[in-house]
Amino acid sequence: MKHRIVTAAQMKEIERAEGAAHADLTVTFDSYKPLHMAESSAPLCGKIVCADIGIQDEWHPEF
């Protein structure tokens, strides 16, 4: 089986792909991403750990 890396931006555009991997653990860096909360993708993430990598709050862009 061939695996591919899917970015958060790509996950916004796709629902659950047939044969999508189900992770036991997902490590995200700095902050949670939309795909970690999305109804279609959250169940695939397993336990989610947000790792602090030292990015200060004031460095985040405002949307």
PQR file with spaces between the fields and no chain letter, atoms N, CA, C, O and H, PARSE charges and radii, in Angstrom:
ATOM       1  N    MET     1       0.844   -1.179    0.000 -0.4000 1.5000
ATOM       2  CA   MET     1       0.000    0.000    0.000 -0.0000 2.0000
ATOM       3  C    MET     1       0.886    1.237    0.000  0.5500 1.7000
ATOM       4  O    MET     1       1.815    1.338    0.801 -0.5500 1.4000
ATOM       5  N    LYS     2       0.606    2.167   -0.884 -0.4000 1.5000
ATOM       6  CA   LYS     2       1.380    3.395   -0.978 -0.0000 2.0000
ATOM       7  C    LYS     2       0.723    4.462   -0.110  0.5500 1.7000
ATOM       8  O    LYS     2      -0.496    4.630   -0.157 -0.5500 1.4000
ATOM       9  H    LYS     2      -0.149    2.085   -1.535  0.4000 1.0000
ATOM      10  N    HIS     3       1.511    5.181    0.677 -0.4000 1.5000
ATOM      11  CA   HIS     3       1.001    6.229    1.553 -0.0000 2.0000
ATOM      12  C    HIS     3       1.401    7.585    0.994  0.5500 1.7000
ATOM      13  O    HIS     3       2.392    7.709    0.274 -0.5500 1.4000
ATOM      14  H    HIS     3       2.501    5.045    0.715  0.4000 1.0000
ATOM      15  N    ARG     4       0.622    8.591    1.333 -0.4000 1.5000
ATOM      16  CA   ARG     4       0.966    9.946    0.936 -0.0000 2.0000
ATOM      17  C    ARG     4       0.697   10.873    2.100  0.5500 1.7000
ATOM      18  O    ARG     4      -0.129   10.578    2.963 -0.5500 1.4000
ATOM      19  H    ARG     4      -0.183    8.490    1.917  0.4000 1.0000
ATOM      20  N    ILE     5       1.385   11.976    2.122 -0.4000 1.5000
ATOM      21  CA   ILE     5       1.204   12.980    3.158 -0.0000 2.0000
ATOM      22  C    ILE     5       0.161   13.972    2.657  0.5500 1.7000
ATOM      23  O    ILE     5       0.244   14.454    1.527 -0.5500 1.4000
ATOM      24  H    ILE     5       2.056   12.216    1.421  0.4000 1.0000
ATOM      25  N    VAL     6      -0.812   14.269    3.498 -0.4000 1.5000
ATOM      26  CA   VAL     6      -1.871   15.212    3.153 -0.0000 2.0000
ATOM      27  C    VAL     6      -1.752   16.404    4.091  0.5500 1.7000
ATOM      28  O    VAL     6      -1.732   16.240    5.311 -0.5500 1.4000
ATOM      29  H    VAL     6      -0.879   13.878    4.415  0.4000 1.0000
ATOM      30  N    THR     7      -1.673   17.585    3.531 -0.4000 1.5000
ATOM      31  CA   THR     7      -1.551   18.796    4.338 -0.0000 2.0000
ATOM      32  C    THR     7      -2.906   19.210    4.890  0.5500 1.7000
ATOM      33  O    THR     7      -3.944   18.745    4.420 -0.5500 1.4000
ATOM      34  H    THR     7      -1.688   17.718    2.540  0.4000 1.0000
ATOM      35  N    ALA     8      -2.893   20.081    5.884 -0.4000 1.5000
ATOM      36  CA   ALA     8      -4.130   20.591    6.472 -0.0000 2.0000
ATOM      37  C    ALA     8      -4.978   21.297    5.415  0.5500 1.7000
ATOM      38  O    ALA     8      -6.202   21.164    5.405 -0.5500 1.4000
ATOM      39  H    ALA     8      -2.049   20.459    6.266  0.4000 1.0000
ATOM      40  N    ALA     9      -4.332   22.039    4.535 -0.4000 1.5000
ATOM      41  CA   ALA     9      -5.067   22.749    3.489 -0.0000 2.0000
ATOM      42  C    ALA     9      -5.780   21.767    2.568  0.5500 1.7000
ATOM      43  O    ALA     9      -6.914   22.016    2.159 -0.5500 1.4000
ATOM      44  H    ALA     9      -3.337   22.147    4.543  0.4000 1.0000
ATOM      45  N    GLN    10      -5.137   20.669    2.243 -0.4000 1.5000
ATOM      46  CA   GLN    10      -5.760   19.667    1.386 -0.0000 2.0000
ATOM      47  C    GLN    10      -6.913   18.977    2.098  0.5500 1.7000
ATOM      48  O    GLN    10      -7.913   18.639    1.466 -0.5500 1.4000
ATOM      49  H    GLN    10      -4.216   20.466    2.575  0.4000 1.0000
ATOM      50  N    MET    11      -6.789   18.762    3.410 -0.4000 1.5000
ATOM      51  CA   MET    11      -7.844   18.094    4.155 -0.0000 2.0000
ATOM      52  C    MET    11      -9.122   18.929    4.173  0.5500 1.7000
ATOM      53  O    MET    11     -10.216   18.374    4.269 -0.5500 1.4000
ATOM      54  H    MET    11      -5.976   19.037    3.924  0.4000 1.0000
ATOM      55  N    LYS    12      -9.000   20.259    4.082 -0.4000 1.5000
ATOM      56  CA   LYS    12     -10.184   21.105    4.045 -0.0000 2.0000
ATOM      57  C    LYS    12     -11.007   20.820    2.791  0.5500 1.7000
ATOM      58  O    LYS    12     -12.228   20.978    2.797 -0.5500 1.4000
ATOM      59  H    LYS    12      -8.111   20.710    4.005  0.4000 1.0000
ATOM      60  N    GLU    13     -10.347   20.405    1.731 -0.4000 1.5000
ATOM      61  CA   GLU    13     -11.004   20.231    0.450 -0.0000 2.0000
ATOM      62  C    GLU    13     -11.507   18.813    0.209  0.5500 1.7000
ATOM      63  O    GLU    13     -12.295   18.591   -0.711 -0.5500 1.4000
ATOM      64  H    GLU    13      -9.356   20.276    1.726  0.4000 1.0000
ATOM      65  N    ILE    14     -11.078   17.865    1.002 -0.4000 1.5000
ATOM      66  CA   ILE    14     -11.518   16.490    0.796 -0.0000 2.0000
ATOM      67  C    ILE    14     -12.233   15.987    2.030  0.5500 1.7000
ATOM      68  O    ILE    14     -11.957   16.424    3.147 -0.5500 1.4000
ATOM      69  H    ILE    14     -10.438   18.045    1.749  0.4000 1.0000
ATOM      70  N    GLU    15     -13.133   15.084    1.822 -0.4000 1.5000
ATOM      71  CA   GLU    15     -13.749   14.462    2.972 -0.0000 2.0000
ATOM      72  C    GLU    15     -12.871   13.278    3.336  0.5500 1.7000
ATOM      73  O    GLU    15     -11.648   13.382    3.240 -0.5500 1.4000
ATOM      74  H    GLU    15     -13.357   14.729    0.914  0.4000 1.0000
ATOM      75  N    ARG    16     -13.422   12.207    3.732 -0.4000 1.5000
ATOM      76  CA   ARG    16     -12.618   11.055    4.089 -0.0000 2.0000
ATOM      77  C    ARG    16     -12.370   10.224    2.834  0.5500 1.7000
ATOM      78  O    ARG    16     -13.310    9.723    2.216 -0.5500 1.4000
ATOM      79  H    ARG    16     -14.415   12.123    3.810  0.4000 1.0000
ATOM      80  N    ALA    17     -11.126   10.086    2.470 -0.4000 1.5000
ATOM      81  CA   ALA    17     -10.772    9.313    1.292 -0.0000 2.0000
ATOM      82  C    ALA    17     -10.976    7.831    1.583  0.5500 1.7000
ATOM      83  O    ALA    17     -10.714    7.357    2.688 -0.5500 1.4000
ATOM      84  H    ALA    17     -10.363   10.494    2.971  0.4000 1.0000
ATOM      85  N    GLU    18     -11.440    7.123    0.586 -0.4000 1.5000
ATOM      86  CA   GLU    18     -11.595    5.677    0.734 -0.0000 2.0000
ATOM      87  C    GLU    18     -10.240    5.069    1.053  0.5500 1.7000
ATOM      88  O    GLU    18      -9.258    5.350    0.365 -0.5500 1.4000
ATOM      89  H    GLU    18     -11.653    7.508   -0.312  0.4000 1.0000
ATOM      90  N    GLY    19     -10.175    4.247    2.076 -0.4000 1.5000
ATOM      91  CA   GLY    19      -8.921    3.618    2.463 -0.0000 2.0000
ATOM      92  C    GLY    19      -8.010    4.510    3.282  0.5500 1.7000
ATOM      93  O    GLY    19      -6.833    4.194    3.462 -0.5500 1.4000
ATOM      94  H    GLY    19     -10.972    4.019    2.635  0.4000 1.0000
ATOM      95  N    ALA    20      -8.543    5.640    3.791 -0.4000 1.5000
ATOM      96  CA   ALA    20      -7.722    6.568    4.570 -0.0000 2.0000
ATOM      97  C    ALA    20      -7.172    5.875    5.815  0.5500 1.7000
ATOM      98  O    ALA    20      -7.837    5.037    6.424 -0.5500 1.4000
ATOM      99  H    ALA    20      -9.498    5.896    3.644  0.4000 1.0000
ATOM     100  N    ALA    21      -5.961    6.238    6.173 -0.4000 1.5000
ATOM     101  CA   ALA    21      -5.316    5.659    7.351 -0.0000 2.0000
ATOM     102  C    ALA    21      -5.991    6.157    8.617  0.5500 1.7000
ATOM     103  O    ALA    21      -6.437    7.303    8.688 -0.5500 1.4000
ATOM     104  H    ALA    21      -5.421    6.919    5.678  0.4000 1.0000
ATOM     105  N    HIS    22      -6.061    5.293    9.605 -0.4000 1.5000
ATOM     106  CA   HIS    22      -6.581    5.649   10.925 -0.0000 2.0000
ATOM     107  C    HIS    22      -5.393    5.657   11.871  0.5500 1.7000
ATOM     108  O    HIS    22      -4.808    4.609   12.148 -0.5500 1.4000
ATOM     109  H    HIS    22      -5.699    4.363    9.547  0.4000 1.0000
ATOM     110  N    ALA    23      -5.036    6.829   12.365 -0.4000 1.5000
ATOM     111  CA   ALA    23      -3.883    6.957   13.250 -0.0000 2.0000
ATOM     112  C    ALA    23      -4.277    6.662   14.690  0.5500 1.7000
ATOM     113  O    ALA    23      -5.397    6.957   15.108 -0.5500 1.4000
ATOM     114  H    ALA    23      -5.511    7.680   12.140  0.4000 1.0000
ATOM     115  N    ASP    24      -3.361    6.084   15.440 -0.4000 1.5000
ATOM     116  CA   ASP    24      -3.540    5.925   16.877 -0.0000 2.0000
ATOM     117  C    ASP    24      -3.136    7.215   17.586  0.5500 1.7000
ATOM     118  O    ASP    24      -3.673    7.551   18.641 -0.5500 1.4000
ATOM     119  H    ASP    24      -2.452    5.845   15.101  0.4000 1.0000
ATOM     120  N    LEU    25      -2.186    7.931   16.994 -0.4000 1.5000
ATOM     121  CA   LEU    25      -1.646    9.146   17.581 -0.0000 2.0000
ATOM     122  C    LEU    25      -1.310   10.136   16.470  0.5500 1.7000
ATOM     123  O    LEU    25      -0.698    9.773   15.466 -0.5500 1.4000
ATOM     124  H    LEU    25      -1.750    7.659   16.136  0.4000 1.0000
ATOM     125  N    THR    26      -1.716   11.391   16.663 -0.4000 1.5000
ATOM     126  CA   THR    26      -1.352   12.470   15.760 -0.0000 2.0000
ATOM     127  C    THR    26      -0.627   13.524   16.584  0.5500 1.7000
ATOM     128  O    THR    26      -1.139   13.971   17.610 -0.5500 1.4000
ATOM     129  H    THR    26      -2.213   11.686   17.479  0.4000 1.0000
ATOM     130  N    VAL    27       0.554   13.919   16.146 -0.4000 1.5000
ATOM     131  CA   VAL    27       1.300   14.980   16.812 -0.0000 2.0000
ATOM     132  C    VAL    27       1.261   16.195   15.897  0.5500 1.7000
ATOM     133  O    VAL    27       1.683   16.134   14.742 -0.5500 1.4000
ATOM     134  H    VAL    27       0.970   13.556   15.312  0.4000 1.0000
ATOM     135  N    THR    28       0.751   17.291   16.425 -0.4000 1.5000
ATOM     136  CA   THR    28       0.711   18.542   15.685 -0.0000 2.0000
ATOM     137  C    THR    28       1.642   19.528   16.385  0.5500 1.7000
ATOM     138  O    THR    28       1.839   19.449   17.598 -0.5500 1.4000
ATOM     139  H    THR    28       0.408   17.341   17.363  0.4000 1.0000
ATOM     140  N    PHE    29       2.200   20.433   15.637 -0.4000 1.5000
ATOM     141  CA   PHE    29       3.166   21.357   16.193 -0.0000 2.0000
ATOM     142  C    PHE    29       2.572   22.751   16.342  0.5500 1.7000
ATOM     143  O    PHE    29       1.982   23.282   15.401 -0.5500 1.4000
ATOM     144  H    PHE    29       2.040   20.497   14.652  0.4000 1.0000
ATOM     145  N    ASP    30       2.724   23.338   17.510 -0.4000 1.5000
ATOM     146  CA   ASP    30       2.310   24.700   17.841 -0.0000 2.0000
ATOM     147  C    ASP    30       0.818   24.854   18.117  0.5500 1.7000
ATOM     148  O    ASP    30       0.449   25.418   19.147 -0.5500 1.4000
ATOM     149  H    ASP    30       3.203   22.906   18.274  0.4000 1.0000
ATOM     150  N    SER    31      -0.035   24.379   17.246 -0.4000 1.5000
ATOM     151  CA   SER    31      -1.473   24.587   17.443 -0.0000 2.0000
ATOM     152  C    SER    31      -2.274   23.497   16.743  0.5500 1.7000
ATOM     153  O    SER    31      -1.781   22.805   15.853 -0.5500 1.4000
ATOM     154  H    SER    31       0.265   23.920   16.409  0.4000 1.0000
ATOM     155  N    TYR    32      -3.524   23.367   17.173 -0.4000 1.5000
ATOM     156  CA   TYR    32      -4.423   22.424   16.509 -0.0000 2.0000
ATOM     157  C    TYR    32      -4.828   23.003   15.168  0.5500 1.7000
ATOM     158  O    TYR    32      -4.907   24.221   15.014 -0.5500 1.4000
ATOM     159  H    TYR    32      -3.925   23.929   17.897  0.4000 1.0000
ATOM     160  N    LYS    33      -5.083   22.149   14.209 -0.4000 1.5000
ATOM     161  CA   LYS    33      -5.449   22.567   12.866 -0.0000 2.0000
ATOM     162  C    LYS    33      -6.919   22.219   12.619  0.5500 1.7000
ATOM     163  O    LYS    33      -7.481   21.386   13.331 -0.5500 1.4000
ATOM     164  H    LYS    33      -5.019   21.159   14.335  0.4000 1.0000
ATOM     165  N    PRO    34      -7.545   22.844   11.622 -0.5600 1.5000
ATOM     166  CA   PRO    34      -8.961   22.569   11.349  0.2800 2.0000
ATOM     167  C    PRO    34      -9.268   21.083   11.138  0.5500 1.7000
ATOM     168  O    PRO    34     -10.333   20.612   11.538 -0.5500 1.4000
ATOM     169  N    LEU    35      -8.366   20.358   10.527 -0.4000 1.5000
ATOM     170  CA   LEU    35      -8.642   18.947   10.266 -0.0000 2.0000
ATOM     171  C    LEU    35      -8.727   18.125   11.544  0.5500 1.7000
ATOM     172  O    LEU    35      -9.326   17.049   11.545 -0.5500 1.4000
ATOM     173  H    LEU    35      -7.501   20.740   10.202  0.4000 1.0000
ATOM     174  N    HIS    36      -8.140   18.612   12.630 -0.4000 1.5000
ATOM     175  CA   HIS    36      -8.209   17.885   13.904 -0.0000 2.0000
ATOM     176  C    HIS    36      -9.604   17.976   14.516  0.5500 1.7000
ATOM     177  O    HIS    36      -9.956   17.169   15.376 -0.5500 1.4000
ATOM     178  H    HIS    36      -7.654   19.485   12.629  0.4000 1.0000
ATOM     179  N    MET    37     -10.395   18.946   14.083 -0.4000 1.5000
ATOM     180  CA   MET    37     -11.737   19.155   14.625 -0.0000 2.0000
ATOM     181  C    MET    37     -12.839   18.845   13.621  0.5500 1.7000
ATOM     182  O    MET    37     -13.999   18.700   14.007 -0.5500 1.4000
ATOM     183  H    MET    37     -10.110   19.601   13.385  0.4000 1.0000
ATOM     184  N    ALA    38     -12.500   18.742   12.352 -0.4000 1.5000
ATOM     185  CA   ALA    38     -13.507   18.522   11.315 -0.0000 2.0000
ATOM     186  C    ALA    38     -14.196   17.166   11.497  0.5500 1.7000
ATOM     187  O    ALA    38     -13.556   16.158   11.798 -0.5500 1.4000
ATOM     188  H    ALA    38     -11.558   18.859   12.039  0.4000 1.0000
ATOM     189  N    GLU    39     -15.487   17.173   11.309 -0.4000 1.5000
ATOM     190  CA   GLU    39     -16.292   15.967   11.507 -0.0000 2.0000
ATOM     191  C    GLU    39     -15.799   14.793   10.665  0.5500 1.7000
ATOM     192  O    GLU    39     -15.822   13.650   11.120 -0.5500 1.4000
ATOM     193  H    GLU    39     -16.007   17.992   11.065  0.4000 1.0000
ATOM     194  N    SER    40     -15.357   15.069    9.449 -0.4000 1.5000
ATOM     195  CA   SER    40     -14.943   13.984    8.555 -0.0000 2.0000
ATOM     196  C    SER    40     -13.538   13.461    8.846  0.5500 1.7000
ATOM     197  O    SER    40     -13.235   12.309    8.536 -0.5500 1.4000
ATOM     198  H    SER    40     -15.338   15.998    9.079  0.4000 1.0000
ATOM     199  N    SER    41     -12.681   14.289    9.434 -0.4000 1.5000
ATOM     200  CA   SER    41     -11.291   13.853    9.625 -0.0000 2.0000
ATOM     201  C    SER    41     -10.898   13.588   11.073  0.5500 1.7000
ATOM     202  O    SER    41      -9.979   12.806   11.316 -0.5500 1.4000
ATOM     203  H    SER    41     -12.928   15.225    9.686  0.4000 1.0000
ATOM     204  N    ALA    42     -11.556   14.205   12.030 -0.4000 1.5000
ATOM     205  CA   ALA    42     -11.196   14.028   13.439 -0.0000 2.0000
ATOM     206  C    ALA    42     -11.159   12.562   13.880  0.5500 1.7000
ATOM     207  O    ALA    42     -10.246   12.177   14.609 -0.5500 1.4000
ATOM     208  H    ALA    42     -12.303   14.840   11.832  0.4000 1.0000
ATOM     209  N    PRO    43     -12.115   11.738   13.464 -0.5600 1.5000
ATOM     210  CA   PRO    43     -12.066   10.335   13.890  0.2800 2.0000
ATOM     211  C    PRO    43     -10.839    9.574   13.385  0.5500 1.7000
ATOM     212  O    PRO    43     -10.491    8.524   13.926 -0.5500 1.4000
ATOM     213  N    LEU    44     -10.191   10.098   12.359 -0.4000 1.5000
ATOM     214  CA   LEU    44      -9.014    9.431   11.794 -0.0000 2.0000
ATOM     215  C    LEU    44      -7.736    9.778   12.546  0.5500 1.7000
ATOM     216  O    LEU    44      -6.713    9.117   12.364 -0.5500 1.4000
ATOM     217  H    LEU    44     -10.474   10.950   11.919  0.4000 1.0000
ATOM     218  N    CYS    45      -7.783   10.802   13.384 -0.4000 1.5000
ATOM     219  CA   CYS    45      -6.581   11.314   14.042 -0.0000 2.0000
ATOM     220  C    CYS    45      -6.145   10.522   15.267  0.5500 1.7000
ATOM     221  O    CYS    45      -4.975   10.587   15.642 -0.5500 1.4000
ATOM     222  H    CYS    45      -8.613   11.339   13.532  0.4000 1.0000
ATOM     223  N    GLY    46      -7.038    9.783   15.897 -0.4000 1.5000
ATOM     224  CA   GLY    46      -6.694    9.115   17.141 -0.0000 2.0000
ATOM     225  C    GLY    46      -6.449   10.158   18.220  0.5500 1.7000
ATOM     226  O    GLY    46      -7.031   11.242   18.185 -0.5500 1.4000
ATOM     227  H    GLY    46      -7.989    9.731   15.592  0.4000 1.0000
ATOM     228  N    LYS    47      -5.594    9.836   19.170 -0.4000 1.5000
ATOM     229  CA   LYS    47      -5.236   10.795   20.214 -0.0000 2.0000
ATOM     230  C    LYS    47      -4.404   11.910   19.571  0.5500 1.7000
ATOM     231  O    LYS    47      -3.502   11.641   18.778 -0.5500 1.4000
ATOM     232  H    LYS    47      -5.120    8.956   19.198  0.4000 1.0000
ATOM     233  N    ILE    48      -4.715   13.161   19.921 -0.4000 1.5000
ATOM     234  CA   ILE    48      -4.003   14.301   19.343 -0.0000 2.0000
ATOM     235  C    ILE    48      -3.168   14.967   20.423  0.5500 1.7000
ATOM     236  O    ILE    48      -3.676   15.331   21.484 -0.5500 1.4000
ATOM     237  H    ILE    48      -5.448   13.379   20.565  0.4000 1.0000
ATOM     238  N    VAL    49      -1.886   15.122   20.141 -0.4000 1.5000
ATOM     239  CA   VAL    49      -0.961   15.785   21.050 -0.0000 2.0000
ATOM     240  C    VAL    49      -0.449   17.041   20.345  0.5500 1.7000
ATOM     241  O    VAL    49       0.037   16.975   19.216 -0.5500 1.4000
ATOM     242  H    VAL    49      -1.473   14.827   19.279  0.4000 1.0000
ATOM     243  N    CYS    50      -0.563   18.183   21.022 -0.4000 1.5000
ATOM     244  CA   CYS    50      -0.070   19.437   20.469 -0.0000 2.0000
ATOM     245  C    CYS    50       1.274   19.745   21.123  0.5500 1.7000
ATOM     246  O    CYS    50       1.341   20.018   22.321 -0.5500 1.4000
ATOM     247  H    CYS    50      -0.958   18.237   21.939  0.4000 1.0000
ATOM     248  N    ALA    51       2.333   19.700   20.335 -0.4000 1.5000
ATOM     249  CA   ALA    51       3.691   19.910   20.844 -0.0000 2.0000
ATOM     250  C    ALA    51       4.074   21.383   20.771  0.5500 1.7000
ATOM     251  O    ALA    51       3.974   22.012   19.718 -0.5500 1.4000
ATOM     252  H    ALA    51       2.278   19.479   19.361  0.4000 1.0000
ATOM     253  N    ASP    52       4.510   21.919   21.894 -0.4000 1.5000
ATOM     254  CA   ASP    52       4.978   23.296   21.962 -0.0000 2.0000
ATOM     255  C    ASP    52       6.380   23.364   21.356  0.5500 1.7000
ATOM     256  O    ASP    52       7.310   22.712   21.831 -0.5500 1.4000
ATOM     257  H    ASP    52       4.591   21.408   22.750  0.4000 1.0000
ATOM     258  N    ILE    53       6.512   24.164   20.301 -0.4000 1.5000
ATOM     259  CA   ILE    53       7.827   24.297   19.668 -0.0000 2.0000
ATOM     260  C    ILE    53       8.368   25.723   19.803  0.5500 1.7000
ATOM     261  O    ILE    53       9.265   26.135   19.067 -0.5500 1.4000
ATOM     262  H    ILE    53       5.756   24.694   19.915  0.4000 1.0000
ATOM     263  N    GLY    54       7.807   26.458   20.752 -0.4000 1.5000
ATOM     264  CA   GLY    54       8.355   27.770   21.074 -0.0000 2.0000
ATOM     265  C    GLY    54       7.866   28.935   20.247  0.5500 1.7000
ATOM     266  O    GLY    54       8.471   30.006   20.294 -0.5500 1.4000
ATOM     267  H    GLY    54       7.079   26.123   21.350  0.4000 1.0000
ATOM     268  N    ILE    55       6.803   28.773   19.494 -0.4000 1.5000
ATOM     269  CA   ILE    55       6.269   29.887   18.717 -0.0000 2.0000
ATOM     270  C    ILE    55       5.422   30.740   19.651  0.5500 1.7000
ATOM     271  O    ILE    55       4.468   30.248   20.255 -0.5500 1.4000
ATOM     272  H    ILE    55       6.311   27.903   19.455  0.4000 1.0000
ATOM     273  N    GLN    56       5.765   31.996   19.767 -0.4000 1.5000
ATOM     274  CA   GLN    56       5.064   32.895   20.677 -0.0000 2.0000
ATOM     275  C    GLN    56       3.729   33.323   20.087  0.5500 1.7000
ATOM     276  O    GLN    56       3.604   33.442   18.868 -0.5500 1.4000
ATOM     277  H    GLN    56       6.540   32.395   19.277  0.4000 1.0000
ATOM     278  N    ASP    57       2.730   33.556   20.933 -0.4000 1.5000
ATOM     279  CA   ASP    57       1.402   33.932   20.488 -0.0000 2.0000
ATOM     280  C    ASP    57       1.421   35.147   19.568  0.5500 1.7000
ATOM     281  O    ASP    57       0.682   35.193   18.585 -0.5500 1.4000
ATOM     282  H    ASP    57       2.832   33.459   21.923  0.4000 1.0000
ATOM     283  N    GLU    58       2.254   36.125   19.878 -0.4000 1.5000
ATOM     284  CA   GLU    58       2.270   37.336   19.053 -0.0000 2.0000
ATOM     285  C    GLU    58       2.826   37.086   17.644  0.5500 1.7000
ATOM     286  O    GLU    58       2.702   37.950   16.776 -0.5500 1.4000
ATOM     287  H    GLU    58       2.855   36.088   20.677  0.4000 1.0000
ATOM     288  N    TRP    59       3.422   35.946   17.411 -0.4000 1.5000
ATOM     289  CA   TRP    59       3.934   35.606   16.086 -0.0000 2.0000
ATOM     290  C    TRP    59       2.849   35.025   15.186  0.5500 1.7000
ATOM     291  O    TRP    59       3.046   34.914   13.976 -0.5500 1.4000
ATOM     292  H    TRP    59       3.523   35.244   18.116  0.4000 1.0000
ATOM     293  N    HIS    60       1.713   34.653   15.758 -0.4000 1.5000
ATOM     294  CA   HIS    60       0.618   34.094   14.938 -0.0000 2.0000
ATOM     295  C    HIS    60      -0.085   35.195   14.164  0.5500 1.7000
ATOM     296  O    HIS    60      -0.337   36.276   14.697 -0.5500 1.4000
ATOM     297  H    HIS    60       1.553   34.743   16.741  0.4000 1.0000
ATOM     298  N    PRO    61      -0.400   34.918   12.910 -0.5600 1.5000
ATOM     299  CA   PRO    61      -1.122   35.927   12.131  0.2800 2.0000
ATOM     300  C    PRO    61      -2.552   36.047   12.642  0.5500 1.7000
ATOM     301  O    PRO    61      -3.106   35.091   13.183 -0.5500 1.4000
ATOM     302  N    GLU    62      -3.145   37.217   12.470 -0.4000 1.5000
ATOM     303  CA   GLU    62      -4.551   37.422   12.819 -0.0000 2.0000
ATOM     304  C    GLU    62      -5.375   37.231   11.569  0.5500 1.7000
ATOM     305  O    GLU    62      -5.036   37.738   10.500 -0.5500 1.4000
ATOM     306  H    GLU    62      -2.695   37.995   12.031  0.4000 1.0000
ATOM     307  N    PHE    63      -6.452   36.501   11.710 -0.4000 1.5000
ATOM     308  CA   PHE    63      -7.346   36.243   10.565 -0.0000 2.0000
ATOM     309  C    PHE    63      -8.660   36.930   10.770  0.5500 1.7000
ATOM     310  O    PHE    63      -9.546   36.834    9.920 -0.5500 1.4000
ATOM     311  H    PHE    63      -6.727   36.089   12.578  0.4000 1.0000
